Amino acid sequence: MEFNKEFLGNLFEQALQNPRLRLSLDLRTSSADTSQRMLVALLPGTVVSIHRHPDTSESVLCLCGKLDEVIYEEGSSYTTGSFRWGWMPSIQSAKPSYAR
């Protein structure tokens, strides 16, 4: 599977049809694979709720655009990170959005 601009553009177009403005593509090769291997298209305006994976890890790789990530530790401390990549698809959205 090749992640080129056409593939990612189609993924973003599908995400635009989702009210949550995102789409997850399962990259696992069998039902026995218990990993969290997914390609997730996140459009401006979507919010991923605070969550945890107690038995697995989660890695984030930004293929295009920009995202801000907040990692909460036990208690009240947190760490923030910002990820950017040079290419951003042009998507016409009926909903107001912003990029930080």
N, C-alpha and C positions, 0 to 999 in steps of 0.2 A: 504494500500500500504506500503510495507516494502522497505526501502532504504538500501539494503545490498550491499556487494562488487560486486556481480554478476549484480544486477540492475544498479548500478552506472557504472560498466565497460561497459555494453551494451550502456548506455547513452553516455559515452565518445567515444565509437566506432562510434556511429551515428554522433556525433559532428565532428569527424575526417573527415567525408564525406562532411562536409559543408565548403566551401571556407573561411568562416569567423571563422572557428575553434570553433564553439559553437552551442549549441542546447537548446531551451527552451521547457519545458514540462509544459503545463497549468494544474494547480492543482485545479482550480475552479470547483465546483460541479454543477453549473447551469449558464445559460447565464445572469441571474439576478444578479449574484455575480459580483460586480464592483471592487473587490479588485485586487491587483497585486500579487496573489499567483502563483508563478512559481518556478520550479526547473530548474536552468540554469547550463548547463555544459560549462565551459570555459576552453579551452585548452591553453597551453603555446603558446604565439604568438598572441592571440586574443586581441583586444582592444575594449572596450566599450566606445563609444563616450560620451562626456559631454552631459548630458541631465537632465531634471527635470520633476517632476510630480507635477504640481501646485495644484491638487485637492486630491492627495493621498500621502501616505508616502511610503518609500522604506526601508525595513530591509534586511540586508545581513547576512547570516549564512554560513560559510565555512564548508562543510561536510568532505572534504578531499583535500589535496594539500595545496597550498598557493596562496593568491591573495593580491595585493596592491590596496588600494582604496584612491582616492583623493576626498574630499568633498569641493566644491567651495561655498563660501558664496556670498551674494550680494556685489558688488565692486570687490576688487582684492584679498581678503584674502582666504586662503584655509587651510584645515586640512588633514593630511594623516594618513592612518592606514594600518597595515599589519596583515593579518589573516593567521593562519597555522593550519593544522590538520595532524596527523601522517601518515595516509595512503595515498599513491599516486599510482594510477593505472599505469601499464607499458603499454604505447601506443607507437607504432612505427609510427613516422611521417616522411613523405617524405620532409617536410619543416623544415628548421633550426629553432630551438627554444631555449629558455633559461629560466631559473628560477632564480629569484632574491631572 
